[in-house]
Amino acid sequence: LDGQQSLTTIFLLHWYLAWMDKQWENFTQLFRDNGFARFSYSVRPSSNDFFDQLVHYCPSGHPDSITSLTELIADQPWYFRSWRLDPTIQAVLHMLDAIHSRFVSSTGLYKRLIDASQPAITFQLLDLDNFGLSDDLYIKMNARSEEHTSELQSH
């Protein structure tokens, strides 16, 4: 996964596990600001609109009673029909379904996810600004990521 896909997946894990573990209030404190999602894409306004809606939506049922988050979310009054044609939003929904199938029987993982002393997920930042790398490298890295994503989707 590339950086954007990884961060999106981590955001979606927070959303899902907060719902699963009944930690919605904590999730909204972390990811909602003045009614908007604190998670966004800088070049995809439709995705931002979707995330703005998602941070306000906590499904009423328990996760084990839901077979498809895609169907559940697409059936909400705030879900725009045009989003069915948006590949980014469809990928997000696909990832939510994958998260759901993997974590539906788990409990207590949200607390592990937000634990500051022993975080379940960590990052190491490598500032590339001072390396003098060309844009070609970033283009190749992105193309390679897209190639791997296509391979994963075909399997």
N, C-alpha and C positions, 0 to 999 in steps of 0.2 A: 504494500500500500504506500502511496505517496503521502507527503505531509498533510495535505488537505484531507485526504481520505482517512488518515489515522486520527486527526483531530475531530473530524465529523463522527467517526465511530466512538471515540471517547465521550463526546457530547451525548450521543444517542445512548450509550451505556449509562450515563448519569440519569438521563430521562427515564429509561426503562427501569433501572434498579431503584430509583426513587419511588416510582409508582409501585413496584413489586414489594418494597420494604416499607411502604406507607411513610415515606420521608419527603412528601411533596413540598411541604413548607420550606424545608431546607434547600431543596432543589430550586425553588423559585427565588429564594434569597441569593443563591449563587448565580443563577442564569437568567434572571429577569431584572431589567432596569427601566423604570418609567414606562412599563407596559411592553417593552421590546425585549427580544432575545439579546443576551450579551454574547451570543455566538452568531457569526454572520460571515458571508462571503463578500468580499469587496467588489466583485465584478458580476454577481448574479442576483439582481434585485428580486426575482421571483422566488429564489431559494430563501432569501432573507424574509420575505413575506410568509413563507411556509414555516420557518423557524420561529417567527414572531407568534404565529398561531399555536405551534406545537408547545411552546413553553407555557401556554395558558391551558393546555388540554391534558387533563389527567383522566384516563378512562375510568368509568365508574365500576366496571366489573373487575374481578380478580384475574390476573394473567392466565391462570390455568383454565379459565372458562372461555378464553378467546383462542380461536384457531388461526386467525390471520389479522395481524395488525394493519396490513395494507388495506384490507377490506373495511376494517373498523374505522380507520382514519379517513379513507376515501368516502365514507358514508356520513361524515360530519358536516354540519351546515356551513362551516367555515372553509371547507376544502373546495378550492376552485376546480372546475372540470378541466380547465386548461392545464392544470398540473399533471394530468394523466399523460400529457405529451412532453413533459419536461423531463429530460433524461436524468438530471441531477436529483430531482425530487423522487423520481422512480427508483433511483439507486439508493437513496436514503430509506425509502420504504422497504426495499429489498433487504437492506442491512438490518432494519428493525425486525423484520421477519426472521432473519438469521439469528439475531440476538435473542429473540423470543424463543426460538426452538432450542437454543443452547442453554438459556438461563431460566426457563419457566419453572423449573423445580428447585431453584436455588433460593436461599434466604440469607439475609445479613450481609450481602455483598456491597450494598451502597455505603455502609459505614466503613468498610475496607477501602472503598474507592476514594473516600474523602479524608481518610486518616492522614493527618499531616506528619505524624511522627514515623509511621511506617506505611508510606503510600504503596498501593498495589501497582501503580503505574508511575514511572518517573521518566524524565527527559534529560538529556545532556545537550546543552546548547553549544554549538560550534559556530562562532561568528565568522562567516565567510567573506565579510566586507574587505578585510585586509589581506586576502589571499591573492588578489589580482587575477581571479578566474574570469574567463570570458563567458558571455551569454550562451555560447555554443554548448558549454558543459551543462547548463541548466536545461537547455532545450533537449539535449540527449538524455539527461536524467528523467525528464518528464515523459519523453517518448518511451523510454524503457519502462517506466511505471505503467503507462497506458498499455504497453505490450503485455506486461505481466497481468494486469487487470483483465485484459481480454482472454488470456490463457486461463485464468481462474474462473471466469464466467463460462467458458466453454466446457469446463470439466464438471 
